[in-house]
Amino acid sequence: MTFARTCSTLLGACLAAIALALPTAASADTFPNKPVKLVVPFPPGGTPDIVSRLISEHMSKTLGQAVIVDNRAGASGNIGAQAVAKSPADGYTLLVCAFSCTVSPSLYSPAPFDLKRDFAPVAMLGTVPSVLVINPKVPATNLSEFLAYAKANPNTLNAASSGVGGSAHLALELLKNRTGAEITHVPYRGAGQVATDLLGGQVDMYFDNLPASLASIRAGKLIALAVASKERASAAPDVPTFTEAGLSDFLITPWFGVLAPAQTPPETVQALNSAINAALQDPALSKRLDEIGVIPAPDAPEALAAFLEAETRTWADIIAKNNIKPE
C-alpha cells in the first residue's frame, strides 16, 4: 500500500469517527436528554404534591422526557430546598417551592438558603386563596363584627396555625398589626389536628387554604369571613375579599412555583418555563386545578423573581416586628 493511499485510508477513518461522534455531542448539548426531577419538599398528598404530579405529566409530553416527582419532606421544606440548591445547575433537578421558601430565610438563623443567591426562578405554578374562617360559636357573621368583638374582648379568641412561621401564623400576625386586635396564637404541628379542633370549637379561627375548608363552609360548619386575595374566589363567590369587607390590601398568597439551582443556563430555564406554561394553559389541566382550588399563574421567570423578592420583604418585616422564632 502506498503512503498516499495509507493517509487517505486513515483520513477517511478519522472523518467517519468524527461523523459518528457529532450526533452524540449535539444530543449532549440538547436539553433535556434524560429525566427531570421535581423535588417537592413536603409529604405526599398535600396541595404542592398534587399540583406537581399534575404538572409533571404534561411537562413529560412537552419535553419528551420523564418528569419525576421526588418528595423530600422535613424542616418546613428546608431539607428539600437545600438539596436542590446544592444540585448541579443543569436543569435536571428542580424545586417546587411554596410559601415557606420566602419565610425560612428570615425565620431561621442561620438562614438555610438565600433565594437570590442559591436559586434561579423558573415559573410560577399557581396560587391558592387564603380564607379566614371562624367557628360558628364566635358571635360574628362578618369581618367587621368579628374585629369589633376581638377588640372588645382582648385575648379571648384563639387562632390556630399549622406551625410557627406558616402562612396561617403570619396572616394572624399581619391581622393583629393592621387592626390592633389582641388574639392568642395556638400553633399546631401540621394542619390535620387544626381542622378537628376548629370544627369542635377548641379554637376559634384559622387562616386556611380555601380548598381545605370549602366543604365545611358550604355545610355551614364554618363561617368564612373574607378571602385574602385581590378578587373573590370562583369556588366561593359569596365570600368577600378583605378589601370588600373593610380591610384594604390585606393579601396572603399561598403559592407554588418552580426554582432551579443558581447558574442554570438561561436557555434551559426558558425551556422549562415554556413547558410549565404550556401545561398551565392546557384546558383540561386548568380545569382540574380549578377543581382543587388552585389558580394557574403562567408567567415569565422574571415575574416569579419579582414576586419572590416582594414576598420575602413582606414576611421578613412581619417576622422582625413580632420577634417570631421557630419552634
C-alpha positions as CSV (number, residue, x, y, z in Angstrom):
1,M,0.0,0.0,0.0
2,T,1.4,3.4,-1.0
3,F,2.0,6.2,1.5
4,A,-0.7,8.3,-0.1
5,R,-3.2,5.5,0.0
6,T,-2.5,4.9,3.7
7,C,-3.0,8.5,4.5
8,S,-6.2,8.5,2.6
9,T,-7.5,5.5,4.4
10,L,-6.6,7.0,7.8
11,L,-8.2,10.3,6.9
12,G,-11.4,8.5,5.9
13,A,-11.5,6.6,9.2
14,C,-10.9,9.8,11.1
15,L,-13.7,11.6,9.3
16,A,-16.1,8.6,9.9
17,A,-15.3,8.6,13.6
18,I,-15.9,12.4,13.8
19,A,-19.2,12.0,11.9
20,L,-20.3,9.3,14.4
21,A,-19.3,11.4,17.3
22,L,-21.1,14.6,16.2
23,P,-24.7,13.4,16.9
24,T,-23.7,12.3,20.4
25,A,-22.1,15.7,21.1
26,A,-25.1,17.5,19.7
27,S,-27.5,15.4,21.8
28,A,-25.4,16.0,24.9
29,D,-25.9,19.7,24.4
30,T,-29.7,19.5,23.9
31,F,-31.9,19.9,26.9
32,P,-33.4,17.6,28.1
33,N,-31.7,14.3,27.2
34,K,-32.6,12.5,30.5
35,P,-35.4,12.5,33.1
36,V,-36.1,15.7,35.0
37,K,-36.7,15.6,38.8
38,L,-39.2,17.8,40.6
39,V,-38.3,17.9,44.3
40,V,-41.3,18.5,46.5
41,P,-40.1,19.4,50.0
42,F,-43.4,18.3,51.6
43,P,-45.1,15.0,52.2
44,P,-47.2,13.2,49.5
45,G,-50.9,14.1,49.4
46,G,-50.7,17.8,50.1
47,T,-51.6,20.5,47.5
48,P,-47.9,21.1,46.4
49,D,-47.6,17.4,45.8
50,I,-50.9,17.1,43.9
51,V,-50.1,20.1,41.7
52,S,-46.6,18.8,41.0
53,R,-47.9,15.5,39.8
54,L,-50.5,17.0,37.6
55,I,-47.9,19.4,36.1
56,S,-45.3,16.7,35.7
57,E,-47.5,14.6,33.4
58,H,-48.0,17.4,31.0
59,M,-44.3,18.5,31.1
60,S,-43.2,15.0,30.2
61,K,-45.1,15.2,27.0
62,T,-43.7,18.6,26.1
63,L,-40.1,17.9,27.0
64,G,-40.0,14.3,25.6
65,Q,-38.5,13.1,28.9
66,A,-40.0,11.7,32.1
67,V,-40.6,14.3,34.8
68,I,-40.4,12.6,38.2
69,V,-41.8,13.9,41.5
70,D,-39.4,13.3,44.4
71,N,-40.9,14.0,47.9
72,R,-38.2,15.2,50.4
73,A,-40.1,16.4,53.4
74,G,-38.7,17.9,56.6
75,A,-37.8,21.0,58.4
76,S,-40.6,23.1,56.9
77,G,-39.4,22.4,53.4
78,N,-35.8,23.4,54.1
79,I,-34.3,19.9,53.6
80,G,-35.6,19.6,50.0
81,A,-34.6,23.2,49.2
82,Q,-31.1,22.8,50.4
83,A,-30.7,19.6,48.4
84,V,-31.7,21.3,45.2
85,A,-29.5,24.3,45.9
86,K,-26.5,22.0,46.0
87,S,-27.5,20.1,42.9
88,P,-25.8,20.6,39.5
89,A,-27.1,23.7,37.7
90,D,-28.2,21.8,34.6
91,G,-32.0,21.9,34.8
92,Y,-32.5,18.2,35.8
93,T,-33.2,18.8,39.5
94,L,-35.8,21.4,40.3
95,L,-37.5,22.6,43.5
96,V,-41.3,23.0,43.9
97,C,-41.2,25.9,46.2
98,A,-44.1,27.2,48.3
99,F,-44.9,30.0,50.9
100,S,-42.2,28.7,53.3
101,C,-39.5,29.5,50.8
102,T,-39.9,33.2,51.3
103,V,-40.3,32.8,55.0
104,S,-37.4,30.5,56.0
105,P,-34.5,32.8,55.2
106,S,-35.9,35.3,57.8
107,L,-37.3,32.8,60.3
108,Y,-34.2,30.7,60.8
109,S,-30.7,31.6,61.9
110,P,-28.5,30.9,60.2
111,A,-30.7,31.1,57.1
112,P,-31.0,27.7,55.4
113,F,-30.6,29.3,52.0
114,D,-30.7,32.6,50.1
115,L,-33.4,32.7,47.3
116,K,-31.5,35.2,45.2
117,R,-28.1,33.6,45.6
118,D,-28.9,29.9,45.5
119,F,-31.8,29.7,43.0
120,A,-32.9,30.7,39.5
121,P,-36.6,31.3,39.2
122,V,-38.3,29.2,36.5
123,A,-42.0,29.5,36.7
124,M,-45.0,30.2,38.9
125,L,-47.4,27.3,39.0
126,G,-50.4,28.8,40.8
127,T,-51.9,30.4,43.9
128,V,-54.5,29.3,46.4
129,P,-56.9,31.8,48.1
130,S,-56.4,32.1,51.8
131,V,-59.7,32.4,53.7
132,L,-60.3,33.5,57.3
133,V,-62.8,31.0,58.8
134,I,-64.3,31.0,62.3
135,N,-66.3,28.5,64.3
136,P,-70.0,29.4,64.4
137,K,-69.9,29.8,68.2
138,V,-67.9,33.1,67.7
139,P,-70.5,35.9,67.9
140,A,-69.9,37.3,64.4
141,T,-71.2,36.8,60.9
142,N,-68.8,39.2,59.1
143,L,-65.3,40.7,59.4
144,S,-66.5,44.0,61.0
145,E,-68.4,42.2,63.7
146,F,-65.5,39.8,64.3
147,L,-62.9,42.6,64.7
148,A,-65.3,44.6,67.0
149,Y,-65.7,41.5,69.2
150,A,-61.9,40.8,69.2
151,K,-61.1,44.3,70.2
152,A,-63.8,44.4,72.9
153,N,-62.6,41.1,74.3
154,P,-58.7,41.0,74.1
155,N,-57.1,37.6,74.0
156,T,-60.5,35.9,74.3
157,L,-60.2,34.5,70.8
158,N,-57.8,31.7,69.9
159,A,-56.3,31.5,66.5
160,A,-54.9,28.2,65.2
161,S,-52.0,27.8,62.9
162,S,-50.3,24.7,61.4
163,G,-47.0,25.9,62.9
164,V,-44.8,28.9,63.7
165,G,-43.9,30.8,60.6
166,G,-46.5,29.2,58.4
167,S,-49.0,31.2,56.3
168,A,-51.7,30.9,58.9
169,H,-49.5,32.2,61.7
170,L,-48.1,35.1,59.7
171,A,-51.5,36.0,58.4
172,L,-52.7,36.2,62.0
173,E,-49.7,38.5,63.0
174,L,-50.5,40.7,60.0
175,L,-54.1,41.0,61.0
176,K,-53.1,41.9,64.6
177,N,-50.7,44.5,63.3
178,R,-53.2,46.0,60.9
179,T,-56.2,46.1,63.3
180,G,-54.8,46.2,66.8
181,A,-56.8,43.2,67.8
182,E,-55.3,41.0,70.5
183,I,-55.8,37.3,69.6
184,T,-54.0,34.3,71.2
185,H,-51.9,32.2,68.8
186,V,-52.2,28.4,69.2
187,P,-49.6,26.6,67.0
188,Y,-50.2,23.0,65.9
189,R,-47.8,20.6,64.3
190,G,-49.5,20.3,60.9
191,A,-53.0,21.1,59.6
192,G,-54.7,17.8,60.4
193,Q,-55.5,18.4,64.0
194,V,-56.3,22.1,63.4
195,A,-59.4,21.1,61.3
196,T,-60.7,18.8,64.0
197,D,-60.3,21.3,66.8
198,L,-61.6,24.2,64.7
199,L,-64.8,22.3,63.9
200,G,-65.0,21.1,67.5
201,G,-64.7,24.7,68.9
202,Q,-61.4,24.2,70.8
203,V,-60.0,27.0,68.7
204,D,-62.0,29.9,67.2
205,M,-60.4,31.0,64.0
206,Y,-57.9,29.9,61.3
207,F,-56.5,31.3,58.1
208,D,-56.9,28.2,55.8
209,N,-56.2,27.4,52.2
210,L,-59.7,27.7,50.7
211,P,-59.9,24.2,49.2
212,A,-59.3,22.6,52.5
213,S,-62.2,24.5,54.2
214,L,-64.6,24.6,51.3
215,A,-66.8,21.6,52.2
216,S,-67.1,22.8,55.8
217,I,-68.0,26.3,54.7
218,R,-70.7,25.0,52.3
219,A,-72.1,22.8,55.0
220,G,-72.3,25.7,57.5
221,K,-69.9,24.1,59.9
222,L,-67.5,27.1,59.5
223,I,-68.2,30.8,58.7
224,A,-66.0,32.3,56.0
225,L,-65.4,36.0,56.8
226,A,-63.1,37.0,53.9
227,V,-60.6,35.8,51.3
228,A,-57.1,37.4,51.4
229,S,-56.9,37.8,47.7
230,K,-57.4,40.7,45.2
231,E,-60.6,39.1,43.8
232,R,-63.3,36.8,45.1
233,A,-62.6,33.1,44.6
234,S,-64.7,31.4,41.9
235,A,-65.1,28.4,44.2
236,A,-66.7,30.6,46.9
237,P,-68.2,33.6,45.1
238,D,-70.3,34.7,48.1
239,V,-67.2,35.3,50.3
240,P,-66.0,38.9,50.1
241,T,-62.3,39.9,49.8
242,F,-60.8,41.6,52.8
243,T,-60.9,44.9,50.9
244,E,-64.6,44.5,50.3
245,A,-65.1,43.5,54.0
246,G,-63.4,46.7,55.1
247,L,-59.6,45.9,55.4
248,S,-57.9,47.1,52.3
249,D,-54.9,45.4,50.7
250,F,-54.8,42.5,53.1
251,L,-53.2,39.9,50.9
252,I,-52.0,36.4,51.8
253,T,-50.9,34.4,48.8
254,P,-50.2,30.7,49.4
255,W,-48.4,29.8,46.2
256,F,-46.4,27.2,44.3
257,G,-43.5,27.8,42.0
258,V,-40.5,26.1,40.4
259,L,-36.9,27.0,41.0
260,A,-33.7,25.7,39.6
261,P,-30.2,25.8,41.1
262,A,-28.4,29.1,40.6
263,Q,-26.4,29.5,37.4
264,T,-28.7,27.1,35.4
265,P,-28.3,28.2,31.8
266,P,-30.9,30.8,30.7
267,E,-31.9,28.7,27.7
268,T,-32.6,25.7,30.0
269,V,-34.7,27.9,32.3
270,Q,-36.6,29.1,29.3
271,A,-37.2,25.6,28.0
272,L,-38.6,24.6,31.4
273,N,-40.7,27.7,31.7
274,S,-42.2,27.1,28.3
275,A,-43.1,23.5,29.2
276,I,-44.7,24.6,32.5
277,N,-46.7,27.4,30.9
278,A,-47.9,25.1,28.2
279,A,-49.2,22.7,30.9
280,L,-50.9,25.5,32.9
281,Q,-52.6,26.7,29.7
282,D,-53.9,23.3,28.8
283,P,-57.8,23.5,29.2
284,A,-58.1,20.0,30.8
285,L,-55.3,20.6,33.4
286,S,-56.5,24.2,34.1
287,K,-60.0,22.7,34.9
288,R,-58.5,20.1,37.2
289,L,-56.5,22.7,39.0
290,D,-59.6,24.9,39.4
291,E,-61.5,21.9,40.9
292,I,-58.9,21.6,43.7
293,G,-58.9,25.3,44.3
294,V,-55.6,26.2,42.6
295,I,-55.5,29.3,40.3
296,P,-53.0,28.7,37.5
297,A,-50.5,31.5,37.1
298,P,-48.4,31.1,33.9
299,D,-45.7,33.8,33.6
300,A,-42.1,34.6,32.8
301,P,-39.2,33.7,35.2
302,E,-38.7,37.5,35.8
303,A,-42.2,37.8,37.1
304,L,-41.6,35.0,39.6
305,A,-38.3,36.7,40.7
306,A,-40.1,39.9,41.4
307,F,-42.9,38.1,43.3
308,L,-40.3,36.2,45.5
309,E,-38.5,39.4,46.3
310,A,-41.7,41.2,47.3
311,E,-42.9,38.3,49.4
312,T,-39.5,37.9,51.1
313,R,-39.5,41.6,52.2
314,T,-43.1,41.4,53.4
315,W,-42.6,38.4,55.7
316,A,-39.2,39.5,56.9
317,D,-40.8,42.7,58.2
318,I,-43.6,40.8,59.9
319,I,-41.2,38.3,61.5
320,A,-38.9,41.1,62.7
321,K,-41.7,43.3,64.1
322,N,-43.2,40.4,66.0
323,N,-40.0,38.8,67.1
324,I,-41.2,35.4,65.7
325,K,-38.9,32.5,66.4
326,P,-39.1,28.9,65.0
327,E,-40.5,26.2,67.2
